[in-house]
C-alpha cells in the first residue's frame, strides 16, 4: 500500500462558511489533515510527498477561466477599491449570462455556494491536493504490475467531488476524482468512481454524465433538503452515451449501519458487473455516526468492513480521503479503514 499527502494542503484555512441562511463555524479545517496523518504513522506506513505533475491534467477537466480565478482571484479581490473582506466569499450566484467583469462578478460566476471561500493560501492547498491524487494515478500508469500500486490512499485536502467543471462549492475546488479518472484513461478503458461520502458528488456526476468510459456510483444521503439538494436522485442515470453509467443510491436520512451496507452491497454488485479496470473510491468519514454532517450511523468498525468489501473486487484501487468533520475520530476511523485494506 502507498499513502500520499503534501504539507502545503495545510495552508488553506477558511474563515467563513455561509450555509442554510446563516454564517457558521468552518468545518473544513487544517486540523483534519493533522489527524488523518496520524493514522499511517501509527500503522508504520510511510507517507509519500507527491511530485509536481503540472497543470495539464487539471485543465483536461476544468474550464481555464475558472482555474485562472482559483489562481489569481484572491489577489484581484484584495486589490479591489471596495472593502470585500479577507477572503473571496460571495452571496451572489450567477453562473450564466455573466461576463465576469470585475472580481465580484467572477466570484458570482465561479462560486456555487457559500462553503468554498478562497483565502491567501488556498490555491497552494488546492493545487497540491490535486497533485496528491495525481501521484497515485501516475504511479499506477507507470507501474501497473507492481503490488504496491494495487491499493493506494491519498490524503487529499481540500476535497473535490462537489467541484464542477467551472465552479467551486461544498468545500471543493478541483475535482480530484475526475482529474485522475481522466488521467487513467490514457491507459485504461473503463474507470469506476465509487463515492461513499455522506453527500452526493454532483460535480463528478456532471462531468461524466454523458460518457460511458467512467461509471459513477454513489451511496449518499438523500439530497432532499440536504447538500447538494439539486442532484443525487435515483432517476439520474446518465444521458446519451452515458445513459446507464451513472448510478445513485440515495439513503433515507436516519439509515442505520446495516442499511448503509445494504446500499453498499447493491452498489458493489453493479460495479462488479461493469468490470472496471480501476476503481477510484471517494471516501467520506462524514457517514460516521457522530459526524456533524452525518445522516446515517456508520461505526468505526464499519470503515474496516467497507474497506474489506472493496478489496474483494480485486481491482487496482485508489482511495481519495475527502469528507469527515468529527475531527477527534478521523485518526481512529482512517486506521480502521486502512486495516481493512491491509
Phi, psi and omega in degrees: 000136173248142179234135184236147170194166178221135185295336180290348174293345179282346187288331180289119185221083183301141178256341185230152178206095182265117184209138175051048170084004179207159176279131184237167176291125179303138180258338183270080188256157175302331180303334179299314181291323176304316180290318180298323182292340178292330186297304179298325179299314182288339176268000178076028181251127179291144175258124184268132174277125184289154169284172177266111183262006172082189189266340192300317181297327177291315182287344174290344181246319189255148178299135184297323178296322178294315180297321176299322177298317179297322183283314192249352186299321183298318180298315180294322180298312184283342178269359179295149177288342177276154175273097188259357181097177189271355175210158180289115178209120185241157170244012177249118184238099182226084183284338184245158183051043183226112183284352179068037180270110185097151186293328179292323177293321178297319177298318178298328182281322192251354173252123186274340181199186186266019183248012181227063178289159180236120180253189185304318186250012186298317183300322179303313180291318179301314182296314184283340170295315178295320180293327177298316177294318181298330180302318180292318180296314180296319179298320178292318179298322184274337183226060188295338183259002181281138177297331181294336183266000180292325178225121179226141183237127181246119176272093189253132177208130359288163182289181187223341197290346175271347183290127178268179180305324184221035174200149177261151177178162176058041182070008189242147184231308174246138186272089186301320180297317179293321181298315183280332174298315178298320179296316182295336179291352173297333182238323186256150185266335186224117179244137172248129169257116181250116189248117178242019173297156180300331184253147177291137180272075186296338177292315177298313181303314183296319184295322186250014190297333182251023182234154180246355180277348173233116181264114180261123179234126184229131169250121189203170175290145177311133181280003178292113183057032180212136185306136010269006172065333184252000183207157177115011180277159186293337182275004177270097191243010184099169182218158179053231180296338182271003181296126183093357182248020171227124188224120181246136174239083179284123180272137171301142178298135183097004179301133179276179184296322178299317178295321177304314182285339172295318177291320178301315182295322176297318180296316181295326176297318179292321179295317179299322179293327179292333181055060181290157174280326181217145174247128171255117183256119173272108185260122176244123175277007176280001170275355180297141190306325184258010179289142180296342179262355189292138170238014175217185194226059178280134179270172176301316179295334178298328179289326173300314182293321177300314179297317181300317181291323177299318184294332181294344178290339174070024180250155171305134189231125172245121181257125173257111179280115185243266187290168179137113191232006168272085195300320185286358177246359184296317178300308182299317182291321178292320176301317180299315180298313183295325176297325176295327177286322182290000000 
